[in-house]
């Protein structure tokens, strides 16, 4: 499912226009992004939790030359599914 299909699904299920559904989806993704950017986490009970974790700096290898390269530390978003989501899939 891509973004357009998700907007159509939201519009149909919530009985709203596609434009309203698109604004709602954008608002939700913006809120999650800003919260994660500010170091917080977003918990949607039954669905899951979005959070930011630190990936440590490490040494990698260039596969073409086999030379060692330094890979900087970075922050990455993580998603942990909730129990209800796990149960719905099994």
TORTORKE-932877 format. One record per residue (C-alpha): x, y, z; residue number from 1. Coordinates in Angstrom, 2 decimals, always signed. Example, Ala and Ser with C-alpha at 12.3 -4.5 7.8 and 13.67 -1.06 7.14 Angstrom:
2
SITE      east     north        up     k
SITE    +12.30     -4.50     +7.80     1
SITE    +13.67     -1.06     +7.14     2
! end
This chain:
90
SITE      east     north        up     k
SITE     +0.00     +0.00     +0.00     1
SITE     +1.39     +3.39     -0.95     2
SITE     +0.49     +6.83     +0.41     3
SITE     -2.29     +7.48     -2.14     4
SITE     -3.91     +4.13     -1.40     5
SITE     -3.70     +4.85     +2.33     6
SITE     -5.34     +8.26     +1.84     7
SITE     -8.15     +6.62     -0.16     8
SITE     -8.64     +4.00     +2.55     9
SITE     -8.75     +6.63     +5.32    10
SITE    -11.21     +8.76     +3.33    11
SITE    -13.50     +5.81     +2.72    12
SITE    -13.38     +4.45     +6.29    13
SITE    -13.80     +7.86     +7.97    14
SITE    -16.38     +9.10     +5.44    15
SITE    -14.35    +12.20     +4.58    16
SITE    -12.89    +13.75     +1.45    17
SITE     -9.55    +12.61     +0.12    18
SITE     -8.16    +16.11     +0.68    19
SITE     -9.14    +15.98     +4.36    20
SITE     -7.73    +12.49     +4.72    21
SITE     -4.46    +13.59     +3.09    22
SITE     -4.20    +16.56     +5.49    23
SITE     -4.89    +14.28     +8.46    24
SITE     -2.23    +11.80     +7.36    25
SITE     +0.31    +14.59     +6.75    26
SITE     -0.48    +16.06    +10.17    27
SITE     +0.05    +12.69    +11.84    28
SITE     +3.35    +12.00    +10.09    29
SITE     +4.57    +15.54    +10.82    30
SITE     +3.70    +15.13    +14.51    31
SITE     +5.58    +11.82    +14.71    32
SITE     +8.58    +13.30    +12.88    33
SITE     +8.76    +16.39    +15.10    34
SITE     +8.40    +14.36    +18.30    35
SITE    +11.18    +11.98    +17.23    36
SITE    +13.37    +14.91    +16.15    37
SITE    +12.96    +16.44    +19.63    38
SITE    +14.07    +13.17    +21.26    39
SITE    +10.66    +11.88    +22.29    40
SITE     +8.74     +8.75    +21.39    41
SITE     +5.22     +8.21    +20.06    42
SITE     +3.15     +5.37    +21.53    43
SITE     -0.08     +4.32    +19.86    44
SITE     -1.65     +1.79    +22.22    45
SITE     -2.37     -1.44    +20.39    46
SITE     -0.45     -0.34    +17.29    47
SITE     +3.12     +0.29    +18.37    48
SITE     +5.82     +2.73    +19.42    49
SITE     +8.03     +4.96    +17.30    50
SITE    +11.34     +5.94    +18.91    51
SITE    +14.85     +7.12    +18.06    52
SITE    +17.92     +5.03    +18.80    53
SITE    +21.62     +5.76    +18.43    54
SITE    +23.68     +3.72    +16.01    55
SITE    +27.31     +3.70    +17.13    56
SITE    +30.20     +4.70    +14.88    57
SITE    +31.84     +1.71    +13.23    58
SITE    +34.40     +0.68    +10.65    59
SITE    +33.12     -0.68     +7.35    60
SITE    +34.76     -1.98     +4.20    61
SITE    +34.54     -0.68     +0.66    62
SITE    +33.61     -3.87     -1.25    63
SITE    +35.37     -2.70     -4.41    64
SITE    +38.75     -1.82     -2.86    65
SITE    +38.45     -3.63     +0.48    66
SITE    +39.67     -0.41     +2.13    67
SITE    +38.49     +0.39     +5.65    68
SITE    +36.14     +3.35     +5.92    69
SITE    +34.75     +5.09     +9.00    70
SITE    +30.97     +5.16     +9.30    71
SITE    +29.82     +7.95    +11.59    72
SITE    +27.41     +7.53    +14.49    73
SITE    +23.83     +8.36    +13.59    74
SITE    +20.31     +8.46    +14.97    75
SITE    +17.80     +6.09    +13.38    76
SITE    +14.02     +5.75    +13.81    77
SITE    +12.73     +2.44    +15.13    78
SITE     +9.24     +0.98    +15.30    79
SITE     +8.19     -1.62    +17.87    80
SITE     +4.81     -3.18    +17.07    81
SITE     +2.24     -3.43    +19.85    82
SITE     +0.60     -6.61    +21.06    83
SITE     -2.68     -5.99    +19.21    84
SITE     -0.84     -5.51    +15.91    85
SITE     +1.21     -8.67    +16.47    86
SITE     -1.91    -10.64    +17.37    87
SITE     -3.73     -9.38    +14.27    88
SITE     -0.97    -10.75    +12.05    89
SITE     -0.87    -14.22    +13.62    90
! end
